[in-house]
Amino acid sequence: MNNYSVVLLPDKKTVEVKPGTGLLEAIQKAGIPLKSTCGGQGTCGKCTVKVIEGNVSGGMGNIPAKLKEQGFILACTAKVEGNLKVEVPAEFRLHEHQVLLDDDGQGVLKERKLDLLQGFAQTPPAQKIYLEMTPPSLVENASDYSRLITELKKHLPKTKFAISNEVLQDLPEILRAGEWGVTVTVVLQDQTAEIISLTPGKDESPVYGIAVDVGTTTVVVALVDLITGKIVAREGTYNKQAGFGDDVITRIIYAVEEQGLGELQRLVLETVNELLDKVQKEASVKSEEIVVAVVSGNTTMTHLFLGINPKYIRLEPYIPAASDYPPVKAKELDLKINPRGEVLNFPSVASYVGGDIVSGALVAGLDQSDELVLFIDIGTNGEMVLGNKEWLMTCACSAGPAFEGGGITNGMRAMAGAIERIQISGESFEVQYQTVGNAPPVGICGSGLIDCLAKLRRAGIIDRTGKMQEIASSRLRTGSDGPEFVLAWASESGNKQDIVITESDIKN
């Protein structure tokens, strides 16, 4: 059976797919990131497109009546039944996200003027060690490797050493090229030192590592100088897995489908590698100089990052494949650092309590505190830890969908055009807003929703239960879902539609 061609506008991209292929899959195959909060279940109404030419089957789901009248369908429930021309509007695509990063990135908690890192000694996971060795002779004829380890133990006593065959193959020539002076780069973990590389002579160039936060929604990469401990560059963006659902459950469901796990791993590694490329260029660092990656994420994200099947995390009794993860070589993951470099993942606690909250609790010093402390990570997968040095208790829940646009009429992520701050006049009820990137408004993101509710309450537009009150303003009206308040009129918006917050949005 012949394949069908799908032309995607306005990009003018064409992909070939088999008959019956999902339209969302075809769009993603073309590299166009489309919103799909529900992970292709037809419930969120975000993957909205218009078929200009050709036939599809399905396409129905939770789509606003106004868009349905204009000929829009849902890509996730539509199947390709012939050659197509499809318009993918800008407002339904995933664009570059605004990711808020700490101003200095050095672990200072400004509210209490507390340096979170001051209690930690400078013990980098990788370092360079220069050795001057005695040349062998007929009298002193130990092997090159034995000679190397003997000298290394003077610097790292009580340490076990490991070396790959690839590095060992280079050892004889490198020792002699440096006239028995050699710089050894090692990665340290649990009293074991992995020899990553050897350089003849004294190499005083920096050695770098990366810290990676793999979030369900966003990913952040920090490039760290392991000699000084300083962050030299940081970048963040949205997790490209988002096209397959906003939360961990929809990602797990997709992962167990054919090719799903491999696709989700490919997308998160592609996200990390693109950020890596940015921080390397910003700091003028070569990939070979980055010898270690330390990664934290919730349990599902860590499984997907490593390509481990997360299927049983969502099935009773909710058991992950692992909670403590062995080191992995960068080349096994195709992570664009030194291919011999080590990738270390923070351990998880349980099925939905992962290495992200573990790393946060560690840095915050909860296990050292005399006081009772509540530590909260409000993310798409929300987690909290309560306790002190005597005991710690933790739990998790799905905290993020509403604040990422799920179930909100004009909800969206923190992308260009998202309303993030609001002011409402107490007398005229006129609205002033600030958007991400100062672009014309096209929706409202999580921080905007929180600010909006506060300002609506302060202005008397909603009561303490979230119910809208009768006020003398054309901004308050009855829409298809009941009472709604207009934040931005169509004439000023970026998509020529009124941007509203509804009473049902507030309930969500």
C-alpha positions as CSV (number, residue, x, y, z in Angstrom):
1,M,0.0,0.0,0.0
2,N,1.4,3.4,-1.0
3,N,2.3,6.0,1.6
4,Y,0.5,9.3,1.8
5,S,2.2,12.8,1.8
6,V,1.2,15.3,4.5
7,V,2.1,18.9,3.7
8,L,2.3,21.1,6.8
9,L,1.6,24.9,6.4
10,P,2.9,27.5,6.7
11,D,6.2,25.6,7.1
12,K,5.8,23.9,3.7
13,K,7.2,20.7,5.3
14,T,6.2,17.4,3.8
15,V,6.3,14.0,5.5
16,E,5.5,10.5,4.1
17,V,3.4,8.3,6.3
18,K,1.5,5.0,6.1
19,P,-2.3,5.0,5.7
20,G,-4.0,5.3,9.1
21,T,-1.1,7.1,10.8
22,G,-2.2,9.5,13.5
23,L,-2.0,13.1,12.3
24,L,-0.3,14.2,15.5
25,E,2.4,11.6,14.8
26,A,2.9,12.9,11.3
27,I,3.2,16.5,12.6
28,Q,5.7,15.4,15.2
29,K,7.6,13.4,12.6
30,A,8.1,16.7,10.7
31,G,9.7,18.2,13.7
32,I,6.8,20.6,14.5
33,P,6.2,20.7,18.3
34,L,2.4,20.8,18.8
35,K,0.7,21.3,22.1
36,S,-0.7,18.0,23.5
37,T,-1.4,18.4,27.2
38,C,-3.3,15.1,27.5
39,G,-0.8,13.1,25.6
40,G,-3.0,12.4,22.6
41,Q,-6.2,11.3,24.5
42,G,-8.4,14.0,22.9
43,T,-9.3,15.6,26.2
44,C,-7.3,18.8,26.4
45,G,-8.2,20.3,23.0
46,K,-4.8,21.8,22.5
47,C,-3.5,20.1,19.3
48,T,-5.8,22.0,17.1
49,V,-5.2,22.1,13.3
50,K,-7.1,22.7,10.1
51,V,-7.2,20.4,7.1
52,I,-7.0,22.5,3.9
53,E,-7.0,19.6,1.4
54,G,-7.5,15.9,1.7
55,N,-9.4,13.5,4.1
56,V,-8.9,12.3,7.6
57,S,-11.0,10.1,9.8
58,G,-11.8,11.1,13.4
59,G,-10.4,14.4,14.6
60,M,-13.1,14.9,17.2
61,G,-12.7,15.4,20.9
62,N,-12.8,18.2,23.4
63,I,-12.5,21.1,20.9
64,P,-14.1,24.5,21.5
65,A,-17.3,24.9,19.5
66,K,-16.1,28.2,17.9
67,L,-13.0,26.4,16.5
68,K,-15.0,23.4,15.4
69,E,-17.3,25.8,13.4
70,Q,-14.2,27.2,11.7
71,G,-13.2,23.7,10.5
72,F,-10.5,22.9,13.1
73,I,-10.0,19.3,14.3
74,L,-7.8,17.6,16.9
75,A,-4.6,16.1,15.4
76,C,-4.3,13.5,18.2
77,T,-7.6,11.7,17.2
78,A,-7.3,12.2,13.5
79,K,-6.0,9.4,11.1
80,V,-4.4,10.1,7.7
81,E,-6.6,8.7,5.0
82,G,-5.1,10.3,1.9
83,N,-2.7,13.1,0.8
84,L,-3.2,16.1,3.0
85,K,-2.5,19.8,3.3
86,V,-2.7,20.8,7.0
87,E,-2.4,24.2,8.6
88,V,-0.7,24.2,12.0
89,P,-1.5,27.6,13.6
90,A,1.2,29.3,15.7
91,E,-1.0,29.6,18.8
92,F,-1.3,25.8,19.1
93,R,2.5,25.1,18.8
94,L,5.1,24.7,21.5
95,H,7.5,27.6,21.3
96,E,10.6,28.5,23.3
97,H,9.7,28.6,27.0
98,Q,10.7,31.2,29.6
99,V,12.6,29.4,32.2
100,L,13.3,31.3,35.3
101,L,16.9,30.9,36.6
102,D,18.5,32.1,39.8
103,D,20.2,35.4,39.2
104,D,23.6,34.3,40.4
105,G,23.3,30.6,40.2
106,Q,25.6,30.1,43.2
107,G,23.0,28.8,45.7
108,V,22.2,32.0,47.6
109,L,18.7,32.0,49.2
110,K,18.1,35.8,49.1
111,E,15.1,36.0,51.5
112,R,17.3,34.8,54.4
113,K,20.7,35.8,52.9
114,L,21.6,32.2,53.3
115,D,24.3,30.6,51.2
116,L,23.1,27.0,50.8
117,L,26.4,25.8,49.5
118,Q,28.6,27.1,52.3
119,G,28.3,23.9,54.3
120,F,29.6,21.8,51.5
121,A,33.4,21.3,51.0
122,Q,34.8,21.6,47.5
123,T,34.8,18.0,46.5
124,P,34.3,17.9,42.8
125,P,33.2,14.6,41.2
126,A,36.0,14.9,38.7
127,Q,39.6,16.3,38.8
128,K,42.9,16.4,37.0
129,I,46.0,15.0,38.8
130,Y,49.5,15.6,37.5
131,L,52.0,12.7,38.2
132,E,55.8,12.5,37.8
133,M,56.8,8.9,37.5
134,T,60.1,7.0,37.6
135,P,60.9,5.4,34.3
136,P,61.1,1.6,34.3
137,S,64.3,-0.3,34.1
138,L,65.6,-3.9,34.0
139,V,65.7,-3.7,37.8
140,E,62.4,-1.9,38.4
141,N,60.1,-3.5,35.8
142,A,56.6,-3.0,37.0
143,S,54.0,-2.6,34.3
144,D,52.9,0.9,33.1
145,Y,49.5,0.5,34.6
146,S,50.8,-0.7,38.0
147,R,53.3,2.3,38.0
148,L,50.4,4.7,37.2
149,I,48.2,3.3,40.0
150,T,51.0,3.4,42.6
151,E,51.5,7.1,42.0
152,L,47.7,7.8,41.9
153,K,47.3,6.2,45.3
154,K,49.6,8.8,46.8
155,H,47.0,11.4,45.8
156,L,43.8,9.3,46.4
157,P,44.5,6.8,49.2
158,K,41.9,4.2,50.0
159,T,40.5,4.5,46.5
160,K,39.8,1.7,44.0
161,F,40.8,2.6,40.4
162,A,39.1,1.6,37.1
163,I,40.2,2.1,33.5
164,S,38.5,1.3,30.2
165,N,40.3,-0.8,27.6
166,E,40.1,2.2,25.3
167,V,42.1,4.4,27.7
168,L,44.5,1.5,28.6
169,Q,45.4,1.1,24.9
170,D,46.8,4.7,24.9
171,L,48.7,4.4,28.1
172,P,52.2,3.2,26.9
173,E,52.6,5.9,24.3
174,I,51.2,8.7,26.4
175,L,53.6,8.0,29.3
176,R,56.6,8.0,27.1
177,A,55.5,11.0,25.1
178,G,55.4,13.0,28.4
179,E,58.7,11.5,29.5
180,W,56.9,9.9,32.4
181,G,55.0,13.0,33.4
182,V,51.3,12.6,32.8
183,T,48.0,14.4,33.7
184,V,45.2,11.9,34.7
185,T,41.5,12.9,34.6
186,V,39.4,10.9,37.0
187,V,35.7,10.8,37.9
188,L,35.2,9.9,41.6
189,Q,32.2,8.0,43.0
190,D,31.9,5.9,46.1
191,Q,35.6,5.4,46.8
192,T,36.1,4.5,43.1
193,A,38.0,6.6,40.6
194,E,37.4,6.0,36.9
195,I,40.3,7.1,34.7
196,I,38.7,9.0,31.9
197,S,41.7,10.4,30.0
198,L,45.5,10.7,30.0
199,T,47.4,13.7,28.7
200,P,51.2,13.7,28.3
201,G,53.0,16.3,30.5
202,K,51.3,18.8,32.7
203,D,47.8,19.9,31.6
204,E,46.5,22.8,33.6
205,S,43.4,23.5,31.5
206,P,40.1,23.5,33.3
207,V,37.9,20.5,33.8
208,Y,34.2,20.8,33.6
209,G,31.0,19.1,34.6
210,I,27.3,19.7,33.9
211,A,24.4,19.7,36.3
212,V,21.2,18.7,34.6
213,D,17.6,19.2,36.0
214,V,15.3,17.0,33.8
215,G,11.9,18.3,34.7
216,T,8.6,17.0,33.3
217,T,8.0,20.5,31.7
218,T,11.4,22.2,31.6
219,V,15.1,21.1,31.4
220,V,18.0,23.2,32.8
221,V,21.7,22.6,32.2
222,A,24.4,24.3,34.2
223,L,28.1,24.2,33.2
224,V,30.3,24.1,36.2
225,D,34.1,24.7,36.5
226,L,35.1,21.8,38.8
227,I,38.3,23.5,39.9
228,T,36.6,26.7,41.3
229,G,33.0,25.2,41.8
230,K,31.6,28.2,39.9
231,I,28.7,28.0,37.4
232,V,30.0,29.5,34.2
233,A,26.9,29.2,32.0
234,R,23.3,28.1,32.3
235,E,20.5,27.5,29.9
236,G,16.9,26.2,30.1
237,T,14.1,25.3,27.8
238,Y,11.0,23.1,27.6
239,N,11.3,19.3,27.6
240,K,10.6,18.1,24.0
241,Q,8.7,15.2,25.4
242,A,5.9,17.6,26.1
243,G,4.3,16.8,22.7
244,F,3.4,13.4,24.2
245,G,1.6,14.8,27.3
246,D,2.1,17.3,30.1
247,D,2.4,14.8,33.0
248,V,4.3,11.7,33.9
249,I,1.3,9.4,33.5
250,T,0.7,10.3,29.9
251,R,4.4,9.9,29.2
252,I,4.4,6.4,30.8
253,I,1.4,5.4,28.7
254,Y,3.1,6.6,25.5
255,A,6.4,4.9,26.6
256,V,4.8,1.4,26.7
257,E,3.6,1.8,23.1
258,E,5.7,0.5,20.2
259,Q,8.8,2.7,19.7
260,G,7.4,5.0,22.4
261,L,10.2,4.6,25.0
262,G,12.9,5.1,22.4
263,E,11.2,8.2,21.1
264,L,10.8,9.8,24.6
265,Q,14.5,9.0,25.4
266,R,15.6,10.5,22.1
267,L,13.6,13.7,22.7
268,V,14.9,14.4,26.2
269,L,18.5,13.7,25.2
270,E,18.0,16.0,22.2
271,T,16.7,18.7,24.6
272,V,19.8,18.3,26.9
273,N,22.2,18.2,23.9
274,E,20.8,21.5,22.5
275,L,21.2,23.2,25.8
276,L,24.7,21.7,26.1
277,D,25.6,23.2,22.8
278,K,24.5,26.7,24.0
279,V,26.4,26.6,27.3
280,Q,29.6,25.3,25.5
281,K,29.4,28.2,23.0
282,E,28.7,30.7,25.8
283,A,31.7,29.6,27.8
284,S,34.0,28.6,24.9
285,V,34.3,25.1,26.2
286,K,34.9,22.0,24.2
287,S,32.7,18.9,24.7
288,E,35.8,16.8,25.5
289,E,36.6,19.0,28.5
290,I,33.2,18.1,30.1
291,V,33.9,14.8,31.8
292,V,31.0,14.3,34.2
293,A,27.2,14.9,34.2
294,V,25.1,14.9,37.4
295,V,21.4,14.5,36.6
296,S,18.3,14.9,38.8
297,G,14.7,14.3,37.9
298,N,11.6,12.7,39.1
299,T,11.5,8.9,39.0
300,T,9.7,8.7,35.6
301,M,11.9,11.3,34.0
302,T,15.1,9.5,35.2
303,H,13.8,6.2,33.7
304,L,13.0,7.9,30.4
305,F,16.4,9.6,30.4
306,L,18.2,6.3,30.8
307,G,15.8,4.4,28.5
308,I,14.4,2.2,31.3
309,N,10.8,1.0,30.9
310,P,8.6,3.0,33.4
311,K,5.5,0.9,32.8
312,Y,5.1,-0.5,36.4
313,I,5.5,2.9,38.1
314,R,1.8,3.6,37.3
315,L,0.5,0.1,38.0
316,E,-0.3,-1.1,41.5
317,P,1.8,-1.6,43.6
318,Y,3.7,1.2,41.7
319,I,7.2,-0.2,41.6
320,P,10.0,1.5,39.6
321,A,12.6,-0.6,37.8
322,A,15.3,1.1,40.0
323,S,15.6,3.8,42.6
324,D,19.4,3.8,42.7
325,Y,21.1,4.1,39.3
326,P,24.5,2.9,38.3
327,P,26.9,5.2,36.4
328,V,26.5,5.3,32.6
329,K,29.1,6.2,30.0
330,A,28.1,9.4,28.1
331,K,28.6,7.6,24.7
332,E,26.0,5.0,25.7
333,L,23.4,7.8,25.9
334,D,24.9,9.8,23.0
335,L,25.2,12.7,25.5
336,K,27.5,15.3,23.9
337,I,30.2,15.5,26.5
338,N,33.5,13.6,26.6
339,P,32.3,10.2,25.3
340,R,34.2,8.4,28.1
341,G,32.7,10.7,30.7
342,E,30.4,9.4,33.5
343,V,26.7,10.2,33.8
344,L,25.6,10.1,37.4
345,N,21.9,10.2,38.4
346,F,20.5,11.2,41.8
347,P,18.7,8.3,43.4
348,S,14.9,8.2,43.8
349,V,12.9,7.5,46.9
350,A,9.8,6.0,45.5
351,S,7.6,5.8,42.4
352,Y,6.8,9.5,42.3
353,V,9.4,10.9,44.6
354,G,12.6,11.3,42.6
355,G,16.1,12.6,42.5
356,D,15.0,16.2,42.0
357,I,13.5,16.5,45.5
358,V,16.4,14.3,46.9
359,S,19.0,16.8,45.6
360,G,16.9,19.8,46.9
361,A,16.5,18.3,50.3
362,L,20.3,17.5,50.5
363,V,21.3,21.1,49.5
364,A,18.7,22.6,51.9
365,G,20.2,20.6,54.7
366,L,16.9,19.0,55.9
367,D,18.8,16.1,57.4
368,Q,20.9,18.4,59.5
369,S,18.1,20.7,60.8
370,D,17.0,20.9,64.4
371,E,13.9,22.7,63.3
372,L,10.9,21.1,61.6
373,V,11.2,22.1,57.9
374,L,8.7,21.7,55.0
375,F,10.4,21.7,51.6
376,I,8.1,21.9,48.6
377,D,8.8,21.4,44.9
378,I,5.8,22.8,43.0
379,G,6.4,21.3,39.6
380,T,4.3,19.3,37.1
381,N,5.1,16.4,39.4
382,G,4.8,18.1,42.8
383,E,6.7,16.7,45.8
384,M,7.2,17.7,49.4
385,V,9.4,16.6,52.3
386,L,8.6,17.3,56.0
387,G,11.0,16.6,58.8
388,N,14.4,17.3,60.4
389,K,17.6,15.5,61.3
390,E,15.6,12.9,63.2
391,W,13.0,11.9,60.6
392,L,11.8,12.8,57.1
393,M,8.5,12.1,55.4
394,T,7.6,12.7,51.8
395,C,4.7,12.5,49.3
396,A,3.9,13.5,45.7
397,C,1.0,14.6,43.6
398,S,0.2,15.9,40.1
399,A,0.6,19.6,40.8
400,G,1.2,21.2,37.5
401,P,-1.3,20.6,34.7
402,A,-3.5,23.6,35.4
403,F,-0.4,25.9,35.7
404,E,0.8,24.5,32.4
405,G,-2.5,25.3,30.6
406,G,-4.4,22.0,31.2
407,G,-8.1,22.6,31.8
408,I,-7.8,26.4,31.4
409,T,-9.7,28.1,28.5
410,N,-6.7,30.2,27.4
411,G,-4.1,28.5,29.5
412,M,-0.6,28.0,28.2
413,R,3.0,27.5,29.2
414,A,5.4,30.3,29.9
415,M,6.0,31.0,26.2
416,A,6.1,34.3,24.2
417,G,2.7,36.1,24.6
418,A,1.7,34.4,27.9
419,I,0.3,36.8,30.4
420,E,2.4,36.5,33.5
421,R,1.5,39.6,35.6
422,I,-1.8,41.5,35.9
423,Q,-3.1,44.8,37.4
424,I,-6.8,45.5,37.7
425,S,-8.1,49.0,38.5
426,G,-10.4,49.0,41.5
427,E,-12.9,51.4,40.0
428,S,-13.0,51.0,36.2
429,F,-11.9,47.3,36.2
430,E,-9.5,48.1,33.4
431,V,-6.6,45.6,33.0
432,Q,-2.9,46.1,32.5
433,Y,-0.8,43.0,31.9
434,Q,2.8,41.9,31.3
435,T,3.6,39.1,28.9
436,V,6.5,36.8,28.4
437,G,8.8,38.5,25.8
438,N,6.5,41.6,25.8
439,A,4.7,39.9,22.9
440,P,0.9,40.5,22.2
441,P,-1.1,38.3,24.6
442,V,-2.2,34.9,23.4
443,G,-3.0,33.2,26.7
444,I,-2.1,33.0,30.4
445,C,0.6,30.9,32.1
446,G,0.9,29.6,35.6
447,S,2.4,32.7,37.3
448,G,-0.2,34.8,35.5
449,L,-3.0,32.6,36.8
450,I,-1.9,32.9,40.4
451,D,-1.5,36.7,40.0
452,C,-4.8,36.9,38.2
453,L,-6.8,35.2,41.0
454,A,-5.2,37.5,43.6
455,K,-6.0,40.6,41.6
456,L,-9.6,39.4,40.8
457,R,-10.2,38.9,44.5
458,R,-8.6,42.2,45.5
459,A,-10.8,44.1,42.9
460,G,-14.0,42.3,44.2
461,I,-14.6,40.5,40.9
462,I,-14.6,37.1,42.6
463,D,-15.4,36.1,46.1
464,R,-13.4,33.9,48.4
465,T,-14.9,30.8,46.7
466,G,-13.9,31.9,43.2
467,K,-17.5,32.8,42.2
468,M,-17.7,35.9,39.9
469,Q,-19.7,38.8,41.3
470,E,-21.9,41.3,39.5
471,I,-19.9,44.4,38.5
472,A,-20.4,47.3,36.1
473,S,-17.9,46.3,33.4
474,S,-18.2,45.0,29.9
475,R,-15.3,42.7,30.7
476,L,-17.6,40.5,32.8
477,R,-19.9,38.6,30.6
478,T,-21.5,35.1,30.1
479,G,-19.6,32.8,27.7
480,S,-20.2,29.3,26.5
481,D,-18.8,27.9,29.8
482,G,-20.6,30.4,32.0
483,P,-19.3,33.7,33.6
484,E,-16.0,34.9,32.3
485,F,-13.8,38.0,32.6
486,V,-11.9,39.4,29.6
487,L,-8.2,40.0,30.3
488,A,-7.3,41.2,26.8
489,W,-9.6,42.1,23.9
490,A,-9.2,40.5,20.5
491,S,-8.1,43.8,19.0
492,E,-4.9,43.7,21.2
493,S,-4.2,40.0,21.4
494,G,-1.8,38.1,19.2
495,N,-4.3,35.6,18.0
496,K,-7.2,38.1,17.4
497,Q,-9.3,36.4,20.0
498,D,-10.4,37.6,23.5
499,I,-8.2,36.2,26.3
500,V,-10.5,35.3,29.2
501,I,-10.5,33.7,32.6
502,T,-13.7,31.8,33.3
503,E,-15.4,30.8,36.5
504,S,-14.8,27.1,35.5
505,D,-11.1,27.9,35.0
506,I,-10.9,29.1,38.6
507,K,-12.6,25.9,39.8
508,N,-10.0,23.9,37.9
